Amino acid sequence: MFASRNNPGYLPLLIFFSMVACVSYTQAQEQAAETGEQQARDASESRRIERLGEVTTDEWEMSLAVPSTAAAEAVDHADLALPDEAQDRELQRLLSRLAGDPANATLFRQLESLLSDVLADANSLMDAGDYVRAEQILQVIQSVNAGLRGLDVAQRRLQSHGAIASLLKSGDEALETGRILQPDHDNARYFFQQVLALEPTNASALDGMAGVQRALMGQALLAAREHDFELAETWMSEAVAAGSEQGAVTDTEAEIESIKQAYALELEQKAVTAMDSGQFNQADFFIIDLIALGGQQQLVDGLRDRLREVRLYGGLKPGQTFRDELLKFGGTAPELVIIPAGSFRMGSRERSANEEPSHRVTITRGFALGVREVTVGEFSQFVESTAYRTTAEKSGSSSVYNETAGRLSSRSGVSWRDDYRGRKADPELPVLHVSLYDAKAYLQWLSRETGKNYRLPSEAEYEYVAKAGSTGSYWWGEGSPASVVENLTGERDKSPSGREWTAFFENYGDGHWGPAPAGATSDGEMLHPLGVFDISGNVSEWVEDCWHDNYIKAPVDGSAWVNPGCSRRVVRGGYWASAPKRSRAAVRIPVDADKYGPVIGFRIARDL
């Protein structure tokens, strides 16, 4: 094959050899000319000798022999040197011989075999990573026989190595400068992936991808510590796809999950703190953050239930009692009980026009209500703290119960410090001789002292508690209670002078003629279902609402019905001398806001 003068792979070599041959041929021609002249001289001399018979036929033949073509001078092929000395000597020998005999097929076959061996060596060198010597060998082969089988593959491999080296360098630089995934076609992952596409087992590229994976996991941890777990998940997805270090991936995922759980607990605590401080909307936001966090459904459900309860009951349970601290004055506010949300029918269809129309009221949020009426001792804290003067003190008098006459009469100098008879009141008695304005002034002070929203109960809230789910006239049903429940006008009750009630609860007696100490009239056998005392007796109580002749257009959500500037307000509940029909839960009494006396007190309410 290689003996053919038409083989394109050897065309450069053949041209080279032809030039060498031409030089040899010219030298031969010159030598031949000189030889011809010499032969002519020798011929003449020979003829002369023959004639003399001085030489033999052999000598003659030697004298007449034409000199053979002179051997071609050795040609220097130092620019085609092979790294292996033995191979290089053989190459130089073959090239030199082919210079003198360019048509020698045997030499061509020997050269082809040598070049094939040398090409194999070049591939081995590239396998070992020695691309410098491999490139030297391939350059020699390219110069000698550009068409040698397998040379193009080896050259592409050499070229690929150059590209790989450039890509690896670019990948390392991108990794060092933080260009992990961006910008497109100029990031570490891109460069290392390009290398692996050319050489799947390239160790440097595999190490580079491991570095990319570590960088991605580092980004995921950073995002997790900044509580951007969605971004952390994105980084981890890229990290999983980038390398094969699944152990490191597992460890990083576990660390991110640990951060996530710690953040979930932090959000839970923030939500609870917000609930406890009454910042319900803020608590909602923290719960939403927990939902976005994912995988926290049980925690979310628990917080939602708690928030629902807090919104209804301030974090307390229905029926639970508590007291707020007086932050500046010291001590505590009056005791409160949690009243649950609920629905009831307000008013009455049978008794009085101002109790109609009967209508459904739904209280959607729980509230706190004073367990007892505000006492003289509790009211005195307010006066001591503020030097407040009540309406009665300003007017200089109030009405009192006249035991002798059996009725109320005016007396000067009577105020909140006195009882229903005008005598100095015990601290445990409900405070009397207070107007609506006095009650509201006390509640404003209480709100400032505690930081909570204290107020009077609404008319609907009062009736809701007074009925306590009963369909009867009283929270215990109808008629006289079977045991002592409140300070009511009982058949067995008598005044200090022996007076008796003309209208009374039959067979009932609680041992008190005038107001009893707040919360004292109960023998424990029958307690109010919602945990309050004296809601139907002892003293009547101010509520927030303005007076309206009926319930047409009345609120149905339990809120107070107030018209700005109204002067007549509502008083609720029976007092110590009320006839049974006036102690019903639905009874309403209109009283001017500036009025006061020995039958009206108040109890507090508080928003949760």
C-alpha positions in Angstrom: 0.0 0.0 0.0 2.7 2.4 1.0 4.8 1.5 -2.2 2.3 3.3 -4.3 3.5 6.6 -5.5 -0.1 7.8 -5.5 -0.6 7.3 -1.7 -1.7 10.9 -0.5 -0.4 10.2 3.1 3.1 10.0 1.9 2.9 12.8 -0.7 5.0 15.3 1.4 7.6 12.6 2.0 7.7 11.6 -1.7 8.2 15.1 -2.7 11.1 15.3 -0.3 12.5 12.1 -1.5 12.2 13.2 -5.1 14.2 16.3 -4.4 16.9 14.2 -2.8 16.9 11.9 -5.9 17.3 14.8 -8.3 20.3 16.0 -6.5 21.9 12.5 -6.6 21.0 12.2 -10.3 22.7 15.5 -11.2 25.8 14.5 -9.3 25.8 11.1 -11.2 25.6 13.0 -14.5 28.6 15.1 -13.7 30.5 12.1 -12.6 29.5 10.3 -15.8 30.8 13.2 -17.9 34.1 13.1 -16.2 34.2 9.3 -16.5 33.5 9.6 -20.2 36.5 11.8 -20.8 38.6 9.5 -18.7 37.3 6.5 -20.6 38.2 8.1 -23.9 41.7 8.6 -22.7 41.8 5.1 -21.2 40.4 3.6 -24.5 43.2 5.2 -26.4 45.6 4.0 -23.8 44.0 0.5 -23.9 44.4 0.2 -27.5 48.0 1.1 -27.1 48.4 -1.5 -24.4 46.6 -4.2 -26.4 48.8 -3.6 -29.1 51.6 -4.1 -26.8 50.0 -7.2 -25.2 50.7 -5.9 -21.6 47.3 -6.6 -20.0 44.8 -9.5 -19.5 41.1 -9.6 -20.5 40.1 -9.3 -16.8 42.1 -6.2 -16.3 40.5 -4.8 -19.4 37.1 -5.5 -18.2 37.8 -3.8 -14.9 39.2 -0.8 -16.7 36.1 -0.6 -18.8 33.6 -1.0 -15.9 31.2 2.0 -15.6 31.4 3.3 -11.9 28.1 2.7 -10.0 26.0 5.6 -8.9 27.5 7.1 -5.8 25.5 6.6 -2.6 23.4 9.5 -1.6 24.9 11.5 1.2 23.2 11.2 4.6 20.4 13.8 5.0 19.9 15.5 8.5 16.2 15.1 9.7 16.8 16.6 13.2 13.4 18.5 12.9 11.7 15.1 12.7 13.1 13.7 16.0 11.3 11.2 18.1 11.6 11.1 21.9 12.6 7.5 22.0 16.3 7.2 20.7 15.9 3.8 19.2 12.7 4.7 17.4 14.3 8.0 16.3 17.4 6.2 14.9 15.2 3.8 13.0 13.1 6.7 11.6 16.2 8.6 10.5 17.6 5.4 8.8 14.4 4.8 6.9 14.0 8.4 5.9 17.6 8.5 4.6 17.2 5.3 2.6 14.0 6.4 1.2 15.7 9.6 0.1 17.9 7.5 -2.1 15.2 5.0 -3.1 11.9 6.7 -2.9 10.1 3.9 -4.7 11.1 1.1 -2.3 7.9 -0.5 -1.1 9.7 -2.5 1.6 11.0 0.7 3.2 7.6 2.2 3.1 6.1 -0.8 4.9 8.8 -0.6 7.5 8.1 3.1 8.0 4.4 2.5 8.3 5.0 -0.1 11.0 7.3 2.2 12.9 4.9 5.1 12.7 2.0 2.8 14.0 4.2 1.8 16.9 5.1 5.4 17.6 1.3 6.4 17.4 0.5 3.7 20.0 3.2 5.1 22.2 1.7 8.6 21.8 -1.7 7.3 22.9 -0.1 5.6 25.9 1.6 8.8 26.8 -1.7 10.6 26.7 -3.2 7.9 28.9 -0.5 8.6 31.4 -1.1 12.4 31.1 2.1 13.2 29.3 0.6 15.3 26.6 3.9 17.2 25.8 5.8 14.2 24.5 2.6 12.9 22.9 2.3 16.1 21.0 5.9 15.9 19.8 5.3 12.4 18.5 2.1 13.4 16.7 3.9 16.3 15.0 6.5 13.9 13.7 3.9 11.5 12.4 1.9 14.4 10.9 5.1 15.5 9.0 5.9 12.0 7.8 2.5 10.5 7.0 -0.5 12.8 7.7 -2.8 10.0 6.5 -1.7 7.3 9.0 -4.6 5.4 10.3 -5.6 6.5 13.8 -3.6 9.7 13.6 -6.7 11.9 13.3 -8.2 10.3 16.4 -5.1 10.9 18.4 -4.9 14.5 17.2 -8.5 15.1 18.2 -7.6 13.6 21.6 -4.7 16.0 21.9 -6.8 18.9 20.9 -9.4 17.8 23.4 -6.8 17.9 26.1 -6.0 21.5 25.3 -9.7 22.4 25.5 -10.0 20.4 28.7 -7.1 22.2 30.3 -8.6 25.6 29.3 -12.0 24.5 30.6 -10.6 23.2 33.9 -8.8 26.5 34.4 -11.9 28.4 33.7 -13.9 26.1 36.1 -11.4 26.6 38.9 -11.5 30.4 38.5 -15.3 30.4 38.4 -15.5 28.3 41.5 -13.1 30.6 43.4 -15.0 33.7 42.5 -18.4 32.2 43.4 -19.8 31.8 39.9 -21.3 28.4 40.7 -24.4 28.3 38.4 -24.5 31.8 36.9 -24.0 33.5 34.5 -25.0 31.1 31.8 -22.0 29.4 30.0 -19.6 31.2 32.4 -19.9 29.3 35.6 -18.1 26.5 37.4 -20.7 23.8 36.8 -20.8 24.6 33.1 -17.1 24.3 32.6 -16.7 21.1 34.5 -19.6 19.5 32.7 -18.0 20.5 29.4 -14.9 18.6 30.4 -16.9 15.5 31.5 -18.7 15.6 28.2 -15.3 15.3 26.5 -13.7 13.0 29.0 -16.2 11.4 31.4 -13.5 10.0 33.8 -11.5 13.2 34.0 -10.4 13.3 37.7 -9.9 17.1 37.8 -13.4 17.7 36.4 -14.9 15.2 38.9 -13.1 17.0 41.7 -14.4 20.3 40.3 -18.0 19.0 40.4 -17.4 17.9 43.9 -16.3 21.4 44.7 -19.5 22.8 43.0 -21.6 20.4 45.1 -19.9 21.6 48.3 -20.4 25.2 47.3 -24.1 24.6 46.5 -24.6 22.9 49.9 -22.9 25.9 51.5 -25.3 28.2 49.8 -28.2 26.0 51.0 -27.0 26.2 54.6 -26.6 30.0 54.3 -30.2 30.3 53.0 -31.5 28.1 55.7 -29.8 30.2 58.4 -31.5 33.2 56.9 -34.8 31.2 57.1 -35.2 31.1 53.4 -35.9 27.4 53.3 -37.5 27.4 49.8 -34.2 28.8 48.4 -32.3 26.3 50.5 -34.3 23.5 49.0 -33.5 24.8 45.5 -29.8 24.9 46.3 -29.9 21.3 47.6 -31.7 20.1 44.5 -28.8 21.5 42.4 -26.3 20.0 44.9 -27.8 16.5 44.5 -27.5 16.8 40.7 -24.0 18.2 40.8 -22.1 15.4 42.5 -22.0 12.0 44.0 -21.1 12.8 47.6 -24.4 11.6 48.9 -23.1 11.3 52.4 -22.3 15.0 52.5 -25.7 15.7 51.0 -27.5 13.7 53.7 -25.5 15.5 56.5 -26.3 18.9 55.0 -30.0 18.0 54.7 -30.1 16.9 58.3 -28.4 20.2 59.4 -31.0 22.2 57.4 -33.8 20.2 58.9 -32.4 21.0 62.4 -32.3 24.7 61.5 -35.8 24.4 60.2 -37.1 22.8 63.4 -35.4 25.4 65.6 -37.0 28.1 63.5 -40.4 26.4 63.8 -40.0 26.5 67.6 -39.0 30.1 67.4 -42.1 31.0 65.4 -44.3 29.0 67.8 -42.9 31.0 70.8 -43.4 34.3 68.9 -46.9 33.4 68.1 -47.6 32.4 71.7 -46.0 35.7 73.0 -48.1 37.7 70.5 -51.3 35.9 71.7 -50.4 36.5 75.4 -49.9 40.2 74.7 -53.2 40.4 72.7 -51.5 41.0 69.4 -53.7 38.5 67.6 -53.0 39.7 64.0 -49.2 39.4 64.7 -49.8 35.9 66.0 -51.6 35.1 62.7 -48.6 36.2 60.7 -46.3 33.9 62.7 -48.7 31.0 62.1 -48.7 31.8 58.4 -44.9 31.7 58.4 -45.1 28.2 60.0 -47.5 27.1 57.3 -45.0 28.4 54.6 -42.3 26.5 56.4 -44.0 23.2 55.6 -44.1 20.0 57.6 -45.5 21.7 60.7 -49.2 20.8 60.5 -49.6 19.5 64.0 -47.9 22.6 65.4 -50.0 24.9 63.2 -53.2 23.2 64.2 -52.4 23.5 67.9 -51.5 27.2 67.5 -54.7 27.9 65.5 -56.8 26.3 68.2 -55.0 28.3 70.8 -55.4 31.6 68.9 -59.1 30.9 68.4 -59.4 30.3 72.2 -57.3 33.4 73.0 -59.4 35.5 70.7 -62.5 34.3 72.5 -61.2 34.1 76.0 -57.8 35.8 76.2 -55.9 32.5 76.5 -58.0 31.5 79.5 -60.7 28.9 79.9 -64.4 29.6 80.3 -65.2 29.7 84.0 -61.6 30.5 84.9 -61.1 33.3 87.3 -58.1 35.7 87.5 -57.0 39.2 88.7 -54.9 41.8 86.8 -52.1 43.6 88.7 -52.4 47.3 89.5 -49.0 48.2 88.1 -48.6 51.6 89.7 -50.8 51.5 92.8 -49.9 48.0 93.7 -52.3 45.1 94.5 -54.8 43.7 92.2 -58.0 44.6 90.3 -61.3 43.0 91.2 -61.6 39.3 90.4 -62.8 38.4 86.9 -64.3 35.2 85.4 -64.2 34.2 81.8 -67.7 34.2 80.2 -67.9 32.0 77.1 -69.2 33.1 73.8 -72.7 32.0 73.0 -76.2 32.8 71.8 -79.5 33.5 73.7 -82.9 35.0 73.3 -82.9 38.5 74.8 -86.0 40.2 76.2 -89.5 38.9 77.1 -92.8 38.6 75.2 -95.0 38.6 78.3 -93.9 41.0 80.9 -93.2 44.5 79.6 -93.2 46.5 76.3 -89.6 47.7 76.9 -88.5 44.0 77.0 -89.7 43.5 73.4 -89.3 42.4 70.8 -87.6 39.2 71.9 -84.6 38.6 69.7 -81.7 36.4 69.2 -78.3 37.8 70.3 -75.0 36.0 69.5 -71.9 36.9 71.5 -69.1 35.8 69.2 -66.2 36.5 71.6 -65.9 35.6 75.2 -65.4 38.4 77.7 -64.4 38.7 81.4 -67.0 39.8 84.0 -66.5 40.8 87.6 -67.3 37.8 89.9 -68.8 40.3 92.3 -69.9 43.9 92.5 -67.1 46.4 93.0 -66.6 46.8 96.8 -66.1 49.9 98.9 -62.5 48.7 99.6 -61.8 48.4 95.8 -63.3 51.7 95.0 -61.2 53.4 97.8 -58.0 52.4 96.0 -59.1 54.4 93.0 -60.0 57.5 95.2 -56.8 57.2 97.1 -54.8 57.0 93.9 -56.5 59.9 92.1 -58.2 62.0 94.8 -61.4 61.6 92.7 -64.6 63.2 94.1 -67.8 61.4 93.3 -71.1 63.0 92.1 -72.6 62.5 95.6 -69.6 64.3 97.2 -69.9 67.2 94.9 -73.7 67.5 95.6 -73.2 66.9 99.3 -76.0 64.4 99.9 -77.5 61.0 98.9 -80.6 59.0 99.8 -80.5 56.3 102.5 -82.9 53.6 103.8 -84.9 54.9 106.7 -85.7 51.9 108.9 -88.3 53.7 110.9 -90.2 55.0 107.9 -89.5 51.9 105.8 -88.5 54.0 102.8 -85.6 55.9 101.3 -84.9 59.5 102.3 -82.2 62.1 101.5 -79.4 62.8 103.9 -76.5 65.2 103.6 -72.9 64.1 103.8 -73.6 60.6 102.5 -71.2 59.3 99.8 -69.5 56.1 98.5 -67.9 55.6 101.9 -71.4 54.9 103.5 -73.7 51.9 103.4 -77.4 51.8 102.5 -78.4 53.4 105.9 -75.8 56.2 105.6 -73.4 54.6 108.1 -69.7 54.0 107.4 -69.5 51.0 105.1 -67.4 47.9 105.6 -64.8 47.4 102.8 -66.5 44.1 101.7 -69.8 45.7 101.0 -70.7 46.7 97.4 -70.0 50.4 96.8 -73.2 52.5 96.7 -74.0 56.1 96.1 -72.1 56.2 92.8 -73.4 57.6 89.5 -72.6 56.2 86.0 -69.9 58.8 85.7 -68.3 57.6 88.9 -68.3 54.0 87.7 -66.8 54.9 84.4 -64.1 57.0 86.1 -63.1 54.0 88.2 -63.0 51.8 85.1 -60.8 54.3 83.2 -58.3 54.3 86.2 -58.4 50.5 86.2 -57.5 50.4 82.5 -54.6 52.7 83.0 -53.3 50.7 86.0 -53.5 47.4 84.3 -53.1 48.2 80.6 -56.3 46.3 79.9 -59.6 47.5 78.4 -61.9 47.7 81.4 -65.5 48.8 80.9 -69.1 48.3 82.0 -70.9 45.2 80.6 -73.4 45.8 77.9 -77.1 45.2 78.6 -77.0 42.1 76.4 -74.0 40.7 78.2 -75.6 41.3 81.5 -78.8 39.5 80.5 -76.8 36.7 78.9 -75.1 36.0 82.2 -78.3 36.6 84.2 -80.2 34.0 82.2 -77.1 31.6 82.0 -78.8 29.4 79.5 -82.1 29.1 81.4 -85.5 29.6 79.7 -87.0 30.6 83.0 -87.3 34.1 84.5 -84.1 33.5 86.6 -80.9 31.7 86.1 -82.2 29.0 88.5 -85.5 28.6 86.6 -88.8 29.8 88.0 -90.1 30.7 91.5 -88.0 30.6 94.6 -84.6 28.9 94.5 -84.3 25.7 96.5 -81.2 27.0 98.4 -79.5 30.3 99.1 -78.2 31.7 95.9 -78.3 35.5 96.2 -79.4 38.3 98.4 -83.1 38.4 97.5 -86.2 39.5 99.2 -87.0 36.3 101.0 -90.1 35.5 103.0 -88.0 34.5 106.0 -85.9 37.7 105.9 -86.5 40.4 108.6 -85.1 43.9 109.1 -83.3 44.8 112.4 -86.5 46.1 113.7 -88.5 43.1 112.6 -89.9 44.4 109.3 -90.9 41.9 106.6 -91.2 42.2 102.8 -94.6 42.6 101.3 -93.5 41.0 98.1 -91.0 38.1 98.4 -89.7 34.8 97.3 -91.7 32.2 99.2 -90.0 30.1 101.7 -86.7 31.8 101.0 -84.3 33.5 103.3 -80.7 34.6 103.0 -80.2 36.3 106.3 -79.7 39.8 104.9 -82.1 42.8 104.9 -79.9 45.4 103.2 -76.9 44.8 100.8 -74.8 41.8 101.8 -71.0 41.7 101.5 -70.2 41.1 97.8 -70.4 37.4 97.0 -71.4 36.4 100.5 -74.9 35.1 99.9 -74.5 31.5 98.7 -74.5 28.3 100.7 -72.6 26.5 98.1 -75.4 24.1 97.2 -76.5 26.0 94.1 -73.9 28.1 92.3 -74.3 30.3 89.3 -73.4 28.2 86.2 -71.0 31.0 84.9 -69.3 31.6 88.3 -70.7 35.0 89.3 -72.5 36.2 92.4 -75.5 38.5 93.0 -76.4 38.9 89.3 -80.1 39.0 90.2 -80.0 40.6 93.6 -78.0 42.5 96.3 -77.7 45.7 94.3 -78.8 46.8 90.9 -75.9 47.6 88.5 -75.1 50.2 85.9 -74.5 48.9 82.3 -73.1 50.7 79.3 -76.3 51.1 77.2 -78.4 54.2 76.7 -82.1 53.7 77.4 -84.3 52.8 74.5 -88.0 52.1 75.0 -87.8 48.7 73.2 -85.4 46.5 71.3 -86.4 47.6 67.8 -83.0 48.1 65.9 -81.1 46.8 68.9 -77.7 45.2 68.2 -77.7 41.4 67.9 -74.0 40.9 68.5 -74.0 41.6 72.3 -72.5 45.1 71.9 -73.8 48.1 73.9 -76.4 50.2 72.3 -75.1 53.7 72.8 -76.2 57.1 71.4 -73.7 59.8 71.8 -74.8 62.3 74.5 -77.6 60.3 75.8 -78.5 61.1 79.5 -80.7 58.2 80.4 -78.9 54.9 80.9 -79.9 51.3 81.8 -79.6 49.7 85.2 -79.9 45.9 85.4 -80.6 43.3 88.0 -82.7 43.3 91.2 -81.5 44.9 94.5 -81.9 44.0 98.2 -85.5 45.2 98.3 -86.7 44.3 94.8 -89.9 42.3 94.4 -89.4 39.0 92.7 -90.8 40.2 89.4 -88.2 43.0 89.4 -85.4 40.5 89.9 -86.1 38.7 86.6 -83.2 38.4 84.2 -85.0 40.4 81.5 -85.9 43.4 83.6 -84.6 46.9 82.5 -84.7 50.1 84.5 -84.1 53.6 83.0 -81.9 55.9 85.3 -80.3 59.2 84.6 -76.6 58.9 84.3 -76.0 61.4 87.1 -78.3 59.6 89.6 -77.0 57.6 92.6 -78.3 56.1 95.8 -78.3 53.1 98.2 -79.6 50.6 95.6 -77.3 50.9 92.6 -73.7 49.8 92.4 -71.7 48.3 89.4 -69.5 45.4 88.4 -66.6 45.5 85.9 -66.2 43.9 82.5 -63.0 43.5 80.5 -62.2 42.7 76.9 -60.0 39.6 76.3 
